[in-house]
Amino acid sequence: MATTDTLTLTIAKVDQILFEGEALSVYVPGIEGVMTVLPHHEPFVSILAAGDIVVTEVDNTERTLSVADGGVIEISTNQATILV
């Protein structure tokens, strides 16, 4: 169950879930610069550039996923969905 200090995060390709669960933050390469998404972020949709997505998991470990072709991120109601 999610706490108020986490956000529900899904990172997926068309045919594969790369990450699904709770996170403390996610760092993404936006087309106009890097962004850090924290719990309770304002809703938005943005295009992502190629680069690294860094997820800080609830145990403070970091997971890095490289994105070669960019993607899109949607934030809504304490949930983030990234499609790459």
KASULWO-V270288 format. One record per residue. RES is the residue in one small letter. SS is DSSP state (@ for helix, = for strand, . for the rest). BURIAL is I if it has 16 or more other C-alpha atoms within 10 Angstrom, else O. D_CENTER is the distance of its C-alpha to the mean C-alpha in whole Angstrom. Layout:
# KASULWO-V270288
res=<RES:RES>
ss=<SS:SS>
burial=<BURIAL:BURIAL>
d_center=<D_CENTER:D_CENTER>
This chain:
# KASULWO-V270288
res=<m:a:t:t:d:t:l:t:l:t:i:a:k:v:d:q:i:l:f:e:g:e:a:l:s:v:y:v:p:g:i:e:g:v:m:t:v:l:p:h:h:e:p:f:v:s:i:l:a:a:g:d:i:v:v:t:e:v:d:n:t:e:r:t:l:s:v:a:d:g:g:v:i:e:i:s:t:n:q:a:t:i:l:v>
ss=<.:.:.:.:.:.:=:=:=:=:=:=:=:.:.:=:=:=:=:=:=:=:=:=:=:=:=:=:=:=:.:.:=:=:=:=:=:=:.:.:.:.:.:=:=:=:=:=:.:.:=:=:=:=:=:=:=:.:.:.:.:=:=:=:=:=:=:.:.:.:=:=:=:=:=:=:.:.:=:=:=:=:=:.>
burial=<O:O:O:O:O:I:I:I:I:I:I:I:O:O:O:O:O:O:I:O:O:I:I:I:I:I:I:I:I:I:O:O:O:O:O:O:I:I:I:O:O:O:O:O:O:O:O:I:I:I:I:I:I:I:I:I:I:O:O:O:O:I:O:O:O:O:I:O:O:I:I:O:I:O:I:O:O:I:I:I:I:I:I:I>
d_center=<18:16:17:17:15:12:9:9:6:7:6:10:13:16:18:15:12:11:9:10:11:10:9:10:8:5:7:7:10:11:15:16:15:12:10:9:7:9:11:13:12:14:13:12:12:11:12:11:13:14:13:11:7:8:7:10:11:14:16:15:15:12:11:11:10:12:12:15:16:13:11:10:7:9:9:12:14:11:9:6:6:6:9:11>
